[in-house]
Amino acid sequence: MHQLFGLVLGKRDLSRAGDLFSLEDSDIEDCLSQALEEIKAISCSPVSTQARAYAHTHNHTHSHTPMHPYTRIHAHTNR
């Protein structure tokens, strides 16, 4: 696996995750399958699923759908 993938996935060094976009395709083509397997393992791990559950129950910003402007206008005029 490419060294940078090893840092980001293996050591969970997310500070380097953005650097993955600077890699040439030819530098990582041979290790993509292995990287995807590692990502699957991380996303299915108990710590990861607990973190997602925590984030879901403690992050309410995504649950509020903004009101369409037309609806907002008519809600105020129909009072």
Backbone torsions as a table, in degrees:
resi	resn	phi	psi	omega
1	MET	NA	143.4	178.3
2	HIS	-56.4	143.7	-177.0
3	GLN	-55.4	-40.8	-178.5
4	LEU	-67.8	-40.8	174.0
5	PHE	-59.8	-39.5	178.8
6	GLY	-60.7	-41.3	178.0
7	LEU	-67.0	-47.9	-175.5
8	VAL	-70.2	-46.9	-175.8
9	LEU	-88.3	-47.5	-175.7
10	GLY	-71.3	-42.4	-177.9
11	LYS	-102.7	1.0	179.6
12	ARG	56.0	39.7	179.3
13	ASP	-88.4	82.6	-175.3
14	LEU	-70.5	-14.1	177.6
15	SER	-65.7	-18.0	-179.8
16	ARG	-103.2	0.0	-175.4
17	ALA	-59.3	-38.7	179.5
18	GLY	-63.3	-27.2	179.5
19	ASP	-66.7	-19.9	179.5
20	LEU	-60.4	-30.2	-178.6
21	PHE	-71.9	-15.1	179.7
22	SER	-88.9	-6.6	-179.0
23	LEU	-75.3	145.4	174.6
24	GLU	-73.4	144.2	178.5
25	ASP	-54.1	-42.5	-177.0
26	SER	-64.7	-23.4	179.1
27	ASP	-75.9	-22.2	-174.9
28	ILE	-120.5	-3.8	-176.8
29	GLU	-54.9	-40.2	-175.6
30	ASP	-73.4	-16.7	-176.2
31	CYS	-112.8	7.2	-177.1
32	LEU	-64.6	-40.4	179.1
33	SER	-61.4	-43.1	179.1
34	GLN	-66.1	-40.5	178.5
35	ALA	-63.8	-41.2	178.3
36	LEU	-64.2	-39.2	177.1
37	GLU	-62.6	-40.4	178.3
38	GLU	-65.5	-40.7	177.8
39	ILE	-63.0	-42.7	177.0
40	LYS	-60.3	-44.9	-179.9
41	ALA	-61.7	-41.5	179.2
42	ILE	-64.9	-46.5	-175.5
43	SER	-69.1	-22.8	179.7
44	CYS	-95.8	-5.1	-177.6
45	SER	-69.5	150.1	-179.4
46	PRO	-57.7	-37.1	179.7
47	VAL	-64.4	-42.3	-179.2
48	SER	-66.0	-43.9	-179.3
49	THR	-68.3	-33.6	176.1
50	GLN	-67.2	-41.2	179.7
51	ALA	-63.6	-41.1	178.5
52	ARG	-65.0	-41.0	179.5
53	ALA	-64.1	-41.6	177.9
54	TYR	-62.8	-47.1	-179.0
55	ALA	-62.0	-39.6	-179.1
56	HIS	-65.1	-41.5	-177.5
57	THR	-80.7	-18.3	-177.0
58	HIS	-110.4	2.1	179.8
59	ASN	-118.7	98.9	-175.3
60	HIS	-93.0	-2.2	-176.3
61	THR	-67.1	-30.0	-177.6
62	HIS	-80.4	-14.4	-173.6
63	SER	-87.7	-10.4	-178.7
64	HIS	-100.0	114.8	178.5
65	THR	-86.0	126.8	179.4
66	PRO	-63.7	145.0	-179.9
67	MET	-75.9	137.3	176.7
68	HIS	-63.1	138.9	-177.2
69	PRO	-54.6	-38.1	179.7
70	TYR	-61.6	-43.5	-179.9
71	THR	-65.5	-41.0	-179.0
72	ARG	-62.9	-42.6	-179.7
73	ILE	-63.3	-48.7	-177.8
74	HIS	-70.0	-27.9	176.5
75	ALA	-64.8	-33.9	-179.6
76	HIS	-82.8	-29.8	-177.1
77	THR	-84.6	-17.0	-177.3
78	ASN	-95.1	15.2	-179.3
79	ARG	-79.9	NA	NA
